[in-house]
Each structure stands twice: as structure tokens, then as C-alpha cells.
Amino acid sequence: MKKISSRSNFGTTPNTKRSLLKTLVQVLIGGWFVLLILVIRPIVKVYFAPLATSRIGHFILDTEILLLIIKSENTSQRVRKVVFWIPDKFITNEFVYQIWSKNLKILKSNRLTHSIYTSALVVEKLTKKKLTYRFKSWDGYLPFLHKLETENTSFGISKEDEQECLETLRDQGIDTARPWVCLLARDEGYLNTSQPNLLWTFNSYRNSNIDTYLQAAEWLASKKVITFRMGVHVQKPFLTNNNPFIIDYATGGWRTEKMDIFLSMKCLFFLSTSTGLDAVPIATRKPLLVVNLAQPLTGLRTKSNHIFILKKFYSKSTKSFIGINKYLNIGLSGGFSVDNPRHLRSEDFERFDIEVIDNSSNEILDATQEMFQLVSNLPSTTPLSLNQRGYWIKFPFYDTLDVHGQPKSRIGKKFIDQNLWLLD
């Protein structure tokens, strides 16, 4: 079967006439329900929100932040507020769906509910009356991330589920009294397996080699910290050298959706490469270490227990590395293949003759050691260094996006000291 470009999911414009016709049909089906909702507004305010069930990151984090926003809005005590959530057709994690089902009023995903949601969007635009809770763009939730530092999470699992997962770990011979770290290195395996009819090569520059994480895992093992290599449909196994403190959970044959969430919620910290499952430690306020970050302009800034280091972008034509401001300027000049200048694709790097260089094993180790010091409350990582502060001062959008105070997350200390070109 011929593969089609996955770019249709990321901003590609469909046939205009067909799109308009589909919208018209949906409004004819669902518009009557929306009109009824407007009539009963003096008694109860009904809203609709998308439940992004098809991708784990949006499924958890978008929902968590929207809930925080909904809770923070003051409404008249005489008028009841009800939010109905409309899921995608595909559910990427049934256990997460069960968690949200306990807290949310979720409608079935079908033609009628999707027509109602489309009608609500149309009426909202025409009447300027708020009928939905949603993010209007890929970066729509970024201004609200500060709420994750000040409010309690809505995402959690029951004591019974926790005990079930702990028993499974003990059955696998794992000492559950030891702290553990979750390690997730993005590769081509998951998307190529879960959505094989789409081409994901545009996103391949975000992948990294799991082998380069072994040195960090072995260092954690020397501290008696267990490392669970996470993932679904991973491209290759993690060569653990039979170290009992390094577990290739992704290929062990006993992974479950429930265990994925449990391990991610209860870890000492989560070591990732900026991918979907990061939503669990972010939503549950767990420390997050991101290495091989390939989209520097979308990195978290409001999370105080967050450390990150970046992939390097090397211009072959100028024989120099590209700093964060130069990186943005390429996009602003129309160089990127999408309309958002923060997001690049593999073809953009090829066109501009830019080499994307992964973090080395030593760089990953350095960042891991710094995160271990941070979560262990060791004083060496408490204050930001001059160069760490300088990174945020030089960061694009610093004055416009961080309206809730200075950024709290930190670029790796040793990494920025060794790569001052980032500040150019």
C-alpha cells in the first residue's frame, strides 16, 4: 500500500470545496443542538472540548491544562457550568481513557458528536459567544504551563492500580524499594508501526540512538537507581550488558498501558527526548530531563524541576553552529516548510545544508548527573550560572511569552558552558 505524507496532519490544506461541504453537512446535523444550548444558557452553560485521544502527549497534557483553565475561571454561582469532551476516533491508551472517564463527561466519538463540536466552533466564531475550551494552535497551551507549578494535578491512578503494578514489578524480580528513572529515546518504531500508511521521515531528525544512553544508565546503576527503558514498538533493544539495574522494559514482554503510566508517575525523574509520554511527568509534576531536544523554541520554560540539553545544528555552508536566534531567523525569512517558524522538518535541514548532531554519550551523562544532583537537593545545582541565565536572556520571545515571570527550567550547566555559540 502506498504511503501518504503525514504532513496532512500538520497543517496541509485539504480540498477547499470538499472541506466546506463537510462543514456545512456537520452544521446541518449538529447546529440544532448548539442552538438549544444557547437557549438554556441562563440556566446552565454548556461547553465542548476536544479530547485528543489519538496521541498520548496531547491526550494527557492538553486535557490536564484545559482542566486547570476551566477550574480557574470564575462563573456565577447561579449558573451551572458543564463541559462535554469529544474524543478522537482512535484511543492511544485505554488506561488513560479510564482515568479521564472518572473525572470528565465524555461523549461517544461518532458523526453526531463531531458535528456538534464543529457546529459549536462555527457558532462561536459567528456570535463571539464562548462555546468551547480548546487550544487554537500547536503552541496554544504554552502560555498556560505556569499553572502546572501552582495547581494540583487532576491526573492520577487508584491505590488498587498502584498495588497491582507493584506486584507485577516484584514478580519480575525488581526491588520496588529502589528509586527508578524512566528512559525514553524517540525512534522511528512507534509511528511507523502504529500509523504505517503515513510517512514520518519529516520528523526523523527528532530521533536518537538508544545506545548513547547506556553510559548514563550505568552511572545511575552505580548509585543503585534502576533505569526502565520505556517505549512501544521500539526500533531496537537496549543492550544493558545484563546489568540488573538496567531493564529494557519496552522489549521485556510484560509492558502494559497501565504500567507505562505507573512507572512514569512514580519515577525519581524522567529522562526523555521530548516525546509524547513526557506528558505524564509534566502533568504529575515529576522532574523531567530532556536530552537531544530538537525543537529548542518549544522547550518548557515554566517547570522548575526541568533540565534540558539541545541537539546541535551545524551549517555546512558557513562551517559554524547555529544559535537559537539564528535558528529562528531561518524560519522568519520563510525558510521552513510550515507556517510556524518554530517547527522545522527534515527537508528544511537538507535544503539549507544543515547537519543535525545528536548529543554524545558524555553529554547525556553530564545532564543525567546534574539532574540527579537536582533531585537529591545537592547545593551544586541550586543557583543558575551566568551562562544558564544568559541562555534565557538571549532566548527569542523572552519578553512576550514569559508573562508569568522569568523562566524556571534550566539548560544543562556543563552543556551551555561548552556550547556558548548558542547565545549568538
C-alpha positions as CSV (number, residue, x, y, z in Angstrom):
1,M,0.0,0.0,0.0
2,K,1.3,3.4,-0.9
3,K,2.2,5.6,2.0
4,I,0.9,9.2,2.1
5,S,2.6,12.1,3.7
6,S,1.8,12.6,7.4
7,R,2.1,16.3,6.7
8,S,-1.7,16.2,6.1
9,N,-2.0,16.0,9.9
10,F,0.2,19.1,10.4
11,G,-1.3,22.0,8.6
12,T,-1.7,20.8,5.0
13,T,-4.7,22.5,3.4
14,P,-7.4,20.0,2.1
15,N,-9.5,20.5,-0.9
16,T,-11.4,23.7,-0.1
17,K,-14.8,22.7,-1.6
18,R,-14.8,19.3,0.0
19,S,-13.9,20.8,3.3
20,L,-16.6,23.5,3.1
21,L,-19.2,20.9,2.1
22,K,-18.2,18.6,5.0
23,T,-18.5,21.6,7.4
24,L,-21.9,22.5,6.0
25,V,-23.2,19.0,6.5
26,Q,-21.9,18.9,10.1
27,V,-23.6,22.2,10.9
28,L,-26.9,20.9,9.5
29,I,-26.6,17.9,11.7
30,G,-25.3,19.4,14.9
31,G,-26.4,23.0,14.7
32,W,-29.8,22.3,16.2
33,F,-28.2,21.0,19.4
34,V,-26.0,24.1,19.6
35,L,-29.0,26.4,19.2
36,L,-30.7,24.5,22.1
37,I,-27.6,25.1,24.2
38,L,-27.8,28.8,23.6
39,V,-31.4,28.8,24.6
40,I,-30.7,27.2,28.0
41,R,-27.7,29.4,28.8
42,P,-29.4,31.3,31.5
43,I,-29.8,28.1,33.4
44,V,-26.7,26.1,32.5
45,K,-23.7,27.0,30.5
46,V,-22.7,24.1,28.2
47,Y,-19.2,23.9,26.6
48,F,-17.4,21.4,24.4
49,A,-13.8,20.4,24.5
50,P,-11.8,18.1,22.3
51,L,-10.3,15.0,23.9
52,A,-7.1,14.3,21.9
53,T,-7.1,10.6,22.4
54,S,-5.0,9.7,19.3
55,R,-1.7,10.9,20.7
56,I,-0.6,10.2,24.3
57,G,1.1,13.5,24.9
58,H,-2.0,15.6,23.9
59,F,-4.3,13.1,25.5
60,I,-2.8,13.8,28.9
61,L,-1.2,17.2,28.9
62,D,-3.8,19.1,26.8
63,T,-6.6,17.7,29.0
64,E,-4.7,18.5,32.2
65,I,-4.1,22.1,31.3
66,L,-7.6,22.7,29.9
67,L,-9.0,21.4,33.2
68,L,-6.8,23.8,35.1
69,I,-8.0,26.7,33.0
70,I,-11.7,25.6,33.4
71,K,-11.3,25.4,37.2
72,S,-9.6,28.8,37.4
73,E,-12.4,30.6,35.6
74,N,-15.0,32.2,37.9
75,T,-18.6,31.8,36.9
76,S,-21.8,33.0,38.6
77,Q,-22.9,30.6,41.3
78,R,-26.4,30.8,40.0
79,V,-25.4,29.4,36.6
80,R,-24.1,25.8,36.4
81,K,-21.2,25.1,34.0
82,V,-21.0,21.7,32.2
83,V,-18.2,20.7,29.8
84,F,-18.6,17.8,27.4
85,W,-15.5,16.2,26.0
86,I,-15.5,14.7,22.5
87,P,-12.7,12.1,21.8
88,D,-10.9,11.3,18.6
89,K,-11.8,8.1,16.8
90,F,-8.6,6.4,17.9
91,I,-7.7,5.9,21.6
92,T,-4.0,5.5,22.0
93,N,-4.1,4.4,25.7
94,E,-7.2,2.8,27.1
95,F,-5.9,3.1,30.7
96,V,-5.6,6.9,30.3
97,Y,-9.1,6.9,28.9
98,Q,-10.3,5.2,32.0
99,I,-8.6,7.7,34.2
100,W,-10.2,10.7,32.5
101,S,-13.6,8.9,32.3
102,K,-13.8,9.1,36.1
103,N,-13.4,12.9,36.0
104,L,-14.9,14.1,32.7
105,K,-18.2,13.9,30.9
106,I,-17.0,12.2,27.8
107,L,-19.4,11.7,24.8
108,K,-19.0,8.9,22.3
109,S,-16.9,9.6,19.3
110,N,-19.3,9.5,16.3
111,R,-20.7,11.5,13.5
112,L,-23.2,13.3,15.7
113,T,-20.8,14.4,18.4
114,H,-18.2,15.6,15.9
115,S,-20.9,17.5,14.1
116,I,-22.0,19.2,17.3
117,Y,-18.4,20.2,18.0
118,T,-17.9,21.6,14.5
119,S,-21.2,23.5,14.9
120,A,-20.1,24.9,18.2
121,L,-16.9,26.2,16.6
122,V,-18.9,27.8,13.8
123,V,-21.4,29.4,16.1
124,E,-18.7,30.6,18.5
125,K,-17.0,32.3,15.6
126,L,-20.1,34.0,14.3
127,T,-21.7,35.0,17.6
128,K,-18.5,35.6,19.6
129,K,-20.1,33.6,22.5
130,K,-17.7,31.1,24.1
131,L,-18.8,27.6,23.5
132,T,-15.6,25.6,23.5
133,Y,-12.4,25.1,25.5
134,R,-9.5,24.3,23.2
135,F,-6.1,25.3,22.1
136,K,-6.2,27.2,18.9
137,S,-2.7,26.3,17.7
138,W,0.1,23.8,18.3
139,D,1.7,26.1,20.8
140,G,-1.7,27.2,22.3
141,Y,-1.0,25.7,25.7
142,L,2.4,27.2,26.3
143,P,1.2,30.4,28.0
144,F,-0.7,28.2,30.5
145,L,2.1,25.9,31.5
146,H,2.7,28.0,34.6
147,K,-0.5,26.6,36.1
148,L,1.3,23.2,36.4
149,E,3.6,24.8,39.0
150,T,0.8,26.3,41.1
151,E,-2.2,23.9,41.0
152,N,-2.7,20.3,41.9
153,T,-2.9,17.7,39.2
154,S,-6.2,16.1,38.0
155,F,-4.4,13.1,36.6
156,G,-3.8,10.2,38.9
157,I,-4.3,6.4,39.4
158,S,-6.0,4.5,42.2
159,K,-4.3,2.7,45.1
160,E,-5.6,-0.6,43.7
161,D,-3.9,0.1,40.4
162,E,-0.7,1.1,42.1
163,Q,-0.6,-2.1,44.1
164,E,-1.3,-4.2,41.0
165,C,1.7,-2.6,39.3
166,L,4.0,-3.0,42.3
167,E,3.1,-6.7,42.5
168,T,3.9,-7.1,38.8
169,L,7.3,-5.5,39.3
170,R,8.1,-7.8,42.3
171,D,7.0,-10.8,40.1
172,Q,9.7,-9.6,37.6
173,G,12.3,-9.7,40.4
174,I,12.5,-5.9,40.7
175,D,13.2,-4.3,44.1
176,T,10.4,-1.8,44.3
177,A,12.1,-0.1,47.3
178,R,14.8,1.2,45.0
179,P,14.2,4.5,43.1
180,W,13.9,4.3,39.4
181,V,14.3,6.5,36.3
182,C,12.3,6.2,33.1
183,L,14.3,6.5,29.9
184,L,12.5,7.1,26.6
185,A,14.6,7.7,23.5
186,R,12.5,8.6,20.5
187,D,12.9,6.5,17.4
188,E,11.0,5.5,14.2
189,G,9.5,2.4,15.6
190,Y,6.3,3.6,17.2
191,L,4.9,5.9,14.5
192,N,5.9,3.6,11.7
193,T,4.1,0.7,13.4
194,S,1.0,2.5,14.8
195,Q,0.4,4.5,11.6
196,P,2.2,2.7,8.9
197,N,0.4,4.3,6.0
198,L,1.9,7.7,6.8
199,L,5.4,8.9,6.0
200,W,7.2,10.1,9.1
201,T,10.5,11.0,7.6
202,F,9.8,14.7,8.0
203,N,10.2,14.2,11.8
204,S,13.2,11.8,11.8
205,Y,15.6,14.5,13.0
206,R,14.0,14.2,16.4
207,N,15.1,10.6,16.8
208,S,18.2,9.4,18.6
209,N,20.2,6.2,19.2
210,I,19.3,4.3,22.4
211,D,22.9,3.0,22.6
212,T,24.1,6.5,23.5
213,Y,22.1,6.4,26.8
214,L,23.9,3.3,28.2
215,Q,26.7,5.3,29.9
216,A,24.1,7.4,31.8
217,A,22.1,4.3,32.8
218,E,25.3,2.5,34.0
219,W,26.1,5.6,36.1
220,L,22.6,5.6,37.7
221,A,23.1,1.8,38.3
222,S,26.3,2.7,40.3
223,K,24.0,4.8,42.5
224,K,21.6,1.9,42.9
225,V,19.0,3.6,40.8
226,I,17.0,1.4,38.4
227,T,16.6,2.5,34.8
228,F,13.5,1.4,32.9
229,R,13.9,1.8,29.1
230,M,10.3,2.8,28.0
231,G,8.6,2.7,24.7
232,V,6.2,0.9,22.4
233,H,7.3,-0.7,19.1
234,V,10.9,0.4,19.6
235,Q,13.3,0.1,16.8
236,K,15.9,-2.0,18.6
237,P,16.7,-3.4,22.0
238,F,18.7,-1.7,24.7
239,L,21.9,-3.5,25.2
240,T,22.0,-3.5,29.0
241,N,25.1,-5.7,29.5
242,N,23.0,-7.8,31.9
243,N,23.1,-5.1,34.5
244,P,20.3,-5.9,37.0
245,F,19.7,-2.1,37.5
246,I,19.0,-1.5,33.7
247,I,15.8,-3.0,32.4
248,D,14.7,-3.0,28.8
249,Y,11.0,-2.8,29.8
250,A,10.0,-1.8,26.2
251,T,11.0,-5.3,24.9
252,G,10.6,-7.4,28.0
253,G,7.3,-8.8,27.0
254,W,5.4,-7.6,30.1
255,R,4.7,-3.9,29.4
256,T,1.2,-2.7,29.6
257,E,-0.5,0.6,29.2
258,K,-1.2,0.8,32.9
259,M,2.4,0.0,33.8
260,D,3.6,2.7,31.3
261,I,1.7,5.3,33.3
262,F,2.6,4.0,36.7
263,L,6.3,3.9,36.1
264,S,6.2,7.4,34.6
265,M,4.3,8.8,37.5
266,K,6.4,7.3,40.3
267,C,9.9,7.7,38.9
268,L,12.7,9.7,40.5
269,F,12.9,11.6,37.3
270,F,12.0,11.0,33.6
271,L,14.8,11.1,31.0
272,S,13.4,11.7,27.6
273,T,13.9,13.2,24.2
274,S,10.8,15.4,24.0
275,T,8.1,12.9,23.0
276,G,4.5,12.0,24.0
277,L,5.0,10.2,27.2
278,D,6.7,13.3,28.7
279,A,3.2,14.4,29.4
280,V,3.0,12.1,32.4
281,P,5.9,13.6,34.4
282,I,4.8,17.1,33.3
283,A,1.2,16.6,34.3
284,T,2.1,14.9,37.6
285,R,4.8,17.4,38.5
286,K,7.7,14.9,38.3
287,P,11.2,16.1,37.4
288,L,12.0,15.9,33.7
289,L,15.3,15.7,31.9
290,V,15.2,16.2,28.2
291,V,18.3,15.5,26.0
292,N,18.6,15.6,22.2
293,L,15.9,18.3,22.2
294,A,15.5,19.0,18.5
295,Q,12.9,21.8,18.7
296,P,14.6,24.4,21.0
297,L,12.0,27.1,20.6
298,T,9.2,24.9,22.0
299,G,11.1,23.7,25.1
300,L,9.4,24.0,28.6
301,R,10.3,27.2,30.4
302,T,8.0,27.2,33.4
303,K,8.9,23.9,35.0
304,S,11.4,24.4,37.9
305,N,12.5,20.7,38.1
306,H,13.3,20.5,34.5
307,I,16.8,20.3,32.8
308,F,17.3,20.1,29.0
309,I,20.1,20.0,26.5
310,L,19.8,20.5,22.8
311,K,20.8,18.8,19.6
312,K,23.3,20.9,17.6
313,F,22.6,22.5,14.3
314,Y,25.7,22.9,12.1
315,S,25.7,24.9,8.9
316,K,27.9,23.2,6.4
317,S,28.0,26.4,4.2
318,T,29.2,28.7,6.9
319,K,31.1,26.0,8.8
320,S,29.5,27.2,12.1
321,F,26.9,26.1,14.6
322,I,23.5,27.9,14.6
323,G,22.5,29.7,17.8
324,I,18.8,29.9,18.9
325,N,18.3,33.3,17.4
326,K,19.8,32.4,14.0
327,Y,17.7,29.2,14.1
328,L,14.5,31.3,14.4
329,N,15.6,33.8,11.7
330,I,15.7,31.0,9.2
331,G,12.1,30.4,9.8
332,L,11.0,34.0,9.9
333,S,12.6,34.5,6.5
334,G,10.3,31.9,5.1
335,G,12.8,29.1,5.1
336,F,10.7,26.5,7.0
337,S,8.2,24.3,5.2
338,V,5.3,25.1,7.6
339,D,3.8,28.3,8.7
340,N,5.0,28.2,12.2
341,P,8.7,29.4,12.3
342,R,9.4,27.4,15.4
343,H,8.9,24.0,13.8
344,L,11.3,22.5,11.3
345,R,11.2,19.4,9.2
346,S,13.9,17.2,7.9
347,E,13.7,18.6,4.4
348,D,14.3,22.1,5.8
349,F,17.7,21.0,7.2
350,E,18.5,19.3,3.9
351,R,17.6,22.4,1.8
352,F,19.7,24.7,4.0
353,D,22.6,22.2,4.2
354,I,22.3,22.0,8.0
355,E,23.6,18.9,9.8
356,V,21.7,17.9,13.0
357,I,24.1,16.4,15.5
358,D,22.9,14.3,18.4
359,N,24.1,14.6,22.0
360,S,27.1,12.4,22.8
361,S,27.1,9.8,25.5
362,N,29.2,12.1,27.6
363,E,26.8,15.0,27.2
364,I,23.8,12.8,28.2
365,L,25.8,11.5,31.2
366,D,26.6,15.1,32.3
367,A,23.0,16.1,32.1
368,T,21.9,13.0,34.0
369,Q,24.4,13.7,36.8
370,E,23.1,17.3,37.0
371,M,19.5,16.1,37.3
372,F,20.5,13.5,39.9
373,Q,22.1,16.3,41.9
374,L,19.0,18.5,41.5
375,V,16.5,15.8,42.7
376,S,18.9,14.9,45.5
377,N,18.8,18.6,46.7
378,L,22.6,18.9,46.4
379,P,23.6,22.6,46.5
380,S,25.8,22.5,43.4
381,T,22.7,22.7,41.1
382,T,20.6,25.2,43.1
383,P,21.6,28.6,41.6
384,L,21.6,29.2,37.8
385,S,25.0,30.0,36.5
386,L,25.7,33.2,34.5
387,N,25.6,31.3,31.2
388,Q,22.4,29.5,32.2
389,R,20.7,32.8,32.9
390,G,22.2,34.2,29.7
391,Y,20.6,31.5,27.6
392,W,17.1,32.7,28.7
393,I,18.0,36.3,28.2
394,K,19.0,35.6,24.6
395,F,16.0,33.3,24.1
396,P,13.6,34.5,21.4
397,F,10.2,35.6,22.6
398,Y,11.6,36.1,26.1
399,D,9.7,39.3,26.7
400,T,6.5,38.3,25.0
401,L,5.8,34.7,26.0
402,D,7.0,34.5,29.6
403,V,4.4,36.8,31.0
404,H,4.2,34.9,34.2
405,G,7.8,35.6,35.4
406,Q,11.2,34.5,34.4
407,P,11.8,31.0,33.1
408,K,12.3,28.4,35.8
409,S,13.7,25.5,33.9
410,R,17.5,25.3,33.1
411,I,19.7,24.3,30.3
412,G,22.4,21.9,31.4
413,K,25.2,23.8,33.1
414,K,28.1,21.9,31.5
415,F,26.4,21.8,28.2
416,I,25.9,25.6,27.9
417,D,29.4,26.3,29.2
418,Q,30.8,24.1,26.4
419,N,28.5,25.5,23.7
420,L,28.4,29.2,24.1
421,W,27.7,29.6,20.4
422,L,24.0,29.0,21.4
423,L,24.0,32.6,22.7
424,D,24.9,34.1,19.3
